[in-house]
Amino acid sequence: MNSINEFNINPGVYRHHKGGLYVVLDIITHMDNAAKGAMEPLADPLVVYRDLTALPGHVNGKPAVPHKRYARTLSEFIGTVQKGNAIVKRFTQQ
C-alpha cells in the first residue's frame, strides 16, 4: 500500500490559496478498468481532501458545504496558480 509521504504530501491540514482549510485524507493510485477486468494505475494519482472550513451562508456565490470531500490530481494539488501578479502554491501546509 502506498503512503501519502511517497507522493511528497505530508499528512495534515492545508490552506487553499483562496483561504479555505482542508485535511488530506488519502491518495488514490488505481482505478477499476472493467474492460480489462483489473485495477490499473492512474497516470496522475488523486488527492482526496476534506473541507474543514465552517462557513455560514455563501462563498463565491456558492452555498457553503462544510466537511465536503474533494478529489484533485496530485499535480494540481501540489502545483501553483496565478494570483494577481504572483505565482503561489495552490495549497500550503499549515
Number of C-alpha atoms within 10 A of each C-alpha: 4 10 12 16 10 9 14 10 17 13 14 12 19 21 19 15 16 9 10 14 20 24 19 21 17 17 22 19 17 15 12 12 11 8 6 8 8 10 12 12 12 13 10 14 18 20 23 19 23 18 19 18 16 12 12 10 10 10 10 6 7 8 11 15 16 13 14 12 15 14 17 16 17 20 13 15 19 16 13 15 13 11 12 7 6 9 11 14 17 18 22 14 15 10
